[in-house]
Amino acid sequence: MIRKFKLFFRKLLFFRRLWKEYIAAWDIVDSIVQFNFLLFKEFYEKGEMGIVNWASDEYHIETKKQFDEIYNYITVIRPKKIKQINEVISVWGSHFKHWTEKIDEEYVEWKSQDTKNSNFYFELHRTLEDTLYKEDEYYLCMMMEIRNFLWT
């Protein structure tokens, strides 16, 4: 009975973590990535991977390396890249000036003015974000290639 309760409670906590990543049905671009990475991380940390002999053949050895590489990306590399992107956005925000001007009773016009470095930080932000998206896709594809090993 206690084991069933623990299992139910663990599933409930996991669902709660997933729900935090879900924004809304119309904006699931990041949620799709976060759900898959969170599922993999949960399996890697709490799955019983020790029951598999990862040194049994070359295929298992290579798959274990891929597991480790994906986990490292999810827990170490990706958070650093996201932090770097957020820092660039913060700096760009201090270089990019914008405001609204009232046109008439119903409408306002959005105006902006670039400073000397705002275009540089904007392009840097786009480059870093594009790189992150490509790496996310790479690791998601890698997860699909090894998905048959995601059971223990």
Short mmCIF file of the C-alpha atoms (twelve columns), coordinates in Angstrom:
data_MODEL
# 
_entry.id   MODEL 
# 
loop_
_atom_site.group_PDB 
_atom_site.id 
_atom_site.type_symbol 
_atom_site.label_atom_id 
_atom_site.label_alt_id 
_atom_site.label_comp_id 
_atom_site.label_asym_id 
_atom_site.label_seq_id 
_atom_site.Cartn_x 
_atom_site.Cartn_y 
_atom_site.Cartn_z 
_atom_site.pdbx_PDB_model_num 
ATOM 1   C CA . MET A 1   0.000  0.000  0.000   1 
ATOM 2   C CA . ILE A 2   2.795  2.407  0.894   1 
ATOM 3   C CA . ARG A 3   4.610  1.594  -2.346  1 
ATOM 4   C CA . LYS A 4   1.494  2.442  -4.379  1 
ATOM 5   C CA . PHE A 5   1.113  5.719  -2.521  1 
ATOM 6   C CA . LYS A 6   4.770  6.626  -3.098  1 
ATOM 7   C CA . LEU A 7   4.439  5.825  -6.792  1 
ATOM 8   C CA . PHE A 8   1.260  7.915  -7.071  1 
ATOM 9   C CA . PHE A 9   2.878  10.807 -5.187  1 
ATOM 10  C CA . ARG A 10  5.978  10.647 -7.396  1 
ATOM 11  C CA . LYS A 11  3.800  10.777 -10.521 1 
ATOM 12  C CA . LEU A 12  1.891  13.708 -9.069  1 
ATOM 13  C CA . LEU A 13  5.099  15.634 -8.376  1 
ATOM 14  C CA . PHE A 14  6.378  14.860 -11.857 1 
ATOM 15  C CA . PHE A 15  3.122  16.107 -13.416 1 
ATOM 16  C CA . ARG A 16  3.464  19.293 -11.355 1 
ATOM 17  C CA . ARG A 17  6.959  19.885 -12.754 1 
ATOM 18  C CA . LEU A 18  5.641  19.320 -16.280 1 
ATOM 19  C CA . TRP A 19  2.749  21.681 -15.688 1 
ATOM 20  C CA . LYS A 20  5.164  24.487 -14.710 1 
ATOM 21  C CA . GLU A 21  6.693  24.263 -18.188 1 
ATOM 22  C CA . TYR A 22  3.321  24.436 -19.945 1 
ATOM 23  C CA . ILE A 23  2.348  27.990 -20.833 1 
ATOM 24  C CA . ALA A 24  -0.740 27.758 -23.018 1 
ATOM 25  C CA . ALA A 25  -2.096 25.768 -25.942 1 
ATOM 26  C CA . TRP A 26  -1.213 28.537 -28.387 1 
ATOM 27  C CA . ASP A 27  2.394  28.811 -27.247 1 
ATOM 28  C CA . ILE A 28  3.920  25.367 -26.861 1 
ATOM 29  C CA . VAL A 29  7.134  25.969 -28.795 1 
ATOM 30  C CA . ASP A 30  9.303  25.777 -25.685 1 
ATOM 31  C CA . SER A 31  6.953  23.457 -23.791 1 
ATOM 32  C CA . ILE A 32  7.505  20.644 -26.289 1 
ATOM 33  C CA . VAL A 33  11.252 20.844 -25.743 1 
ATOM 34  C CA . GLN A 34  10.949 21.224 -21.975 1 
ATOM 35  C CA . PHE A 35  8.533  18.273 -21.630 1 
ATOM 36  C CA . ASN A 36  10.820 15.927 -23.539 1 
ATOM 37  C CA . PHE A 37  13.955 17.048 -21.724 1 
ATOM 38  C CA . LEU A 38  12.194 16.797 -18.365 1 
ATOM 39  C CA . LEU A 39  10.978 13.280 -19.179 1 
ATOM 40  C CA . PHE A 40  14.492 12.220 -20.164 1 
ATOM 41  C CA . LYS A 41  16.028 13.810 -17.066 1 
ATOM 42  C CA . GLU A 42  13.489 12.052 -14.854 1 
ATOM 43  C CA . PHE A 43  14.330 8.711  -16.468 1 
ATOM 44  C CA . TYR A 44  18.087 9.294  -16.244 1 
ATOM 45  C CA . GLU A 45  17.981 10.289 -12.575 1 
ATOM 46  C CA . LYS A 46  15.264 7.985  -11.244 1 
ATOM 47  C CA . GLY A 47  15.072 5.112  -13.702 1 
ATOM 48  C CA . GLU A 48  16.792 1.901  -12.787 1 
ATOM 49  C CA . MET A 49  19.553 2.188  -15.364 1 
ATOM 50  C CA . GLY A 50  21.850 0.073  -13.241 1 
ATOM 51  C CA . ILE A 51  20.035 -3.118 -14.214 1 
ATOM 52  C CA . VAL A 52  21.251 -2.775 -17.809 1 
ATOM 53  C CA . ASN A 53  24.734 -3.980 -18.694 1 
ATOM 54  C CA . TRP A 54  25.864 -0.929 -20.674 1 
ATOM 55  C CA . ALA A 55  29.225 -2.563 -21.428 1 
ATOM 56  C CA . SER A 56  27.714 -5.692 -23.009 1 
ATOM 57  C CA . ASP A 57  28.402 -4.659 -26.613 1 
ATOM 58  C CA . GLU A 58  29.407 -1.671 -28.749 1 
ATOM 59  C CA . TYR A 59  25.806 -0.633 -29.317 1 
ATOM 60  C CA . HIS A 60  25.107 -0.428 -25.572 1 
ATOM 61  C CA . ILE A 61  28.381 1.404  -24.944 1 
ATOM 62  C CA . GLU A 62  27.570 3.989  -27.618 1 
ATOM 63  C CA . THR A 63  24.008 4.373  -26.361 1 
ATOM 64  C CA . LYS A 64  25.201 4.983  -22.791 1 
ATOM 65  C CA . LYS A 65  27.549 7.689  -24.113 1 
ATOM 66  C CA . GLN A 66  24.579 9.290  -25.862 1 
ATOM 67  C CA . PHE A 67  22.545 9.109  -22.637 1 
ATOM 68  C CA . ASP A 68  25.343 10.865 -20.774 1 
ATOM 69  C CA . GLU A 69  25.761 13.472 -23.519 1 
ATOM 70  C CA . ILE A 70  22.041 14.294 -23.571 1 
ATOM 71  C CA . TYR A 71  21.887 14.498 -19.784 1 
ATOM 72  C CA . ASN A 72  24.926 16.789 -19.689 1 
ATOM 73  C CA . TYR A 73  23.332 19.033 -22.309 1 
ATOM 74  C CA . ILE A 74  20.035 19.218 -20.399 1 
ATOM 75  C CA . THR A 75  21.544 19.847 -16.953 1 
ATOM 76  C CA . VAL A 76  24.750 21.797 -17.635 1 
ATOM 77  C CA . ILE A 77  25.181 23.187 -21.138 1 
ATOM 78  C CA . ARG A 78  21.615 24.294 -21.916 1 
ATOM 79  C CA . PRO A 79  21.073 26.235 -18.651 1 
ATOM 80  C CA . LYS A 80  24.356 28.104 -19.248 1 
ATOM 81  C CA . LYS A 81  23.271 29.005 -22.782 1 
ATOM 82  C CA . ILE A 82  19.872 30.203 -21.571 1 
ATOM 83  C CA . LYS A 83  21.547 32.327 -18.903 1 
ATOM 84  C CA . GLN A 84  23.847 33.815 -21.550 1 
ATOM 85  C CA . ILE A 85  20.858 34.616 -23.806 1 
ATOM 86  C CA . ASN A 86  19.038 36.294 -20.911 1 
ATOM 87  C CA . GLU A 87  22.108 38.396 -20.116 1 
ATOM 88  C CA . VAL A 88  22.330 39.540 -23.758 1 
ATOM 89  C CA . ILE A 89  18.613 40.394 -23.740 1 
ATOM 90  C CA . SER A 90  19.141 42.457 -20.601 1 
ATOM 91  C CA . VAL A 91  22.051 44.368 -22.140 1 
ATOM 92  C CA . TRP A 92  20.171 44.820 -25.413 1 
ATOM 93  C CA . GLY A 93  17.201 46.210 -23.478 1 
ATOM 94  C CA . SER A 94  19.386 48.930 -22.010 1 
ATOM 95  C CA . HIS A 95  20.572 49.917 -25.510 1 
ATOM 96  C CA . PHE A 96  17.201 49.777 -27.235 1 
ATOM 97  C CA . LYS A 97  14.836 52.680 -26.558 1 
ATOM 98  C CA . HIS A 98  11.138 52.451 -27.312 1 
ATOM 99  C CA . TRP A 99  7.971  54.325 -26.403 1 
ATOM 100 C CA . THR A 100 4.429  54.940 -27.581 1 
ATOM 101 C CA . GLU A 101 2.893  58.151 -28.824 1 
ATOM 102 C CA . LYS A 102 -0.807 58.790 -28.855 1 
ATOM 103 C CA . ILE A 103 -2.199 59.326 -32.376 1 
ATOM 104 C CA . ASP A 104 -5.807 59.987 -31.428 1 
ATOM 105 C CA . GLU A 105 -8.312 58.870 -28.820 1 
ATOM 106 C CA . GLU A 106 -8.177 55.180 -29.819 1 
ATOM 107 C CA . TYR A 107 -4.708 54.489 -31.202 1 
ATOM 108 C CA . VAL A 108 -1.113 54.766 -30.121 1 
ATOM 109 C CA . GLU A 109 1.945  54.408 -32.298 1 
ATOM 110 C CA . TRP A 110 4.928  52.400 -31.168 1 
ATOM 111 C CA . LYS A 111 8.230  54.166 -31.803 1 
ATOM 112 C CA . SER A 112 11.788 53.063 -31.264 1 
ATOM 113 C CA . GLN A 113 15.269 54.377 -31.575 1 
ATOM 114 C CA . ASP A 114 18.370 52.280 -31.909 1 
ATOM 115 C CA . THR A 115 21.474 53.245 -30.037 1 
ATOM 116 C CA . LYS A 116 24.951 52.606 -31.341 1 
ATOM 117 C CA . ASN A 117 25.154 49.044 -29.995 1 
ATOM 118 C CA . SER A 118 21.520 47.911 -30.044 1 
ATOM 119 C CA . ASN A 119 21.766 46.230 -33.464 1 
ATOM 120 C CA . PHE A 120 24.901 44.379 -32.378 1 
ATOM 121 C CA . TYR A 121 23.189 42.977 -29.259 1 
ATOM 122 C CA . PHE A 122 20.050 42.141 -31.211 1 
ATOM 123 C CA . GLU A 123 22.045 40.122 -33.759 1 
ATOM 124 C CA . LEU A 124 24.038 38.464 -30.971 1 
ATOM 125 C CA . HIS A 125 20.772 37.494 -29.287 1 
ATOM 126 C CA . ARG A 126 19.374 36.055 -32.517 1 
ATOM 127 C CA . THR A 127 22.555 34.087 -33.179 1 
ATOM 128 C CA . LEU A 128 22.647 32.629 -29.661 1 
ATOM 129 C CA . GLU A 129 18.963 31.749 -29.757 1 
ATOM 130 C CA . ASP A 130 19.240 30.114 -33.191 1 
ATOM 131 C CA . THR A 131 22.191 28.070 -31.959 1 
ATOM 132 C CA . LEU A 132 20.193 26.964 -28.910 1 
ATOM 133 C CA . TYR A 133 17.230 25.917 -31.074 1 
ATOM 134 C CA . LYS A 134 19.469 23.906 -33.390 1 
ATOM 135 C CA . GLU A 135 21.159 22.172 -30.463 1 
ATOM 136 C CA . ASP A 136 17.767 21.420 -28.897 1 
ATOM 137 C CA . GLU A 137 16.655 19.817 -32.149 1 
ATOM 138 C CA . TYR A 138 19.880 17.820 -32.363 1 
ATOM 139 C CA . TYR A 139 19.453 16.390 -28.859 1 
ATOM 140 C CA . LEU A 140 15.728 15.758 -29.344 1 
ATOM 141 C CA . CYS A 141 16.561 13.774 -32.492 1 
ATOM 142 C CA . MET A 142 19.239 11.880 -30.566 1 
ATOM 143 C CA . MET A 143 16.632 11.036 -27.928 1 
ATOM 144 C CA . MET A 144 14.360 9.650  -30.647 1 
ATOM 145 C CA . GLU A 145 17.181 7.475  -31.970 1 
ATOM 146 C CA . ILE A 146 17.766 5.876  -28.537 1 
ATOM 147 C CA . ARG A 147 14.160 5.860  -27.322 1 
ATOM 148 C CA . ASN A 148 14.016 2.053  -27.354 1 
ATOM 149 C CA . PHE A 149 16.515 2.091  -24.487 1 
ATOM 150 C CA . LEU A 150 14.325 4.342  -22.343 1 
ATOM 151 C CA . TRP A 151 12.925 1.541  -20.274 1 
ATOM 152 C CA . THR A 152 14.226 -0.430 -17.342 1 
# 
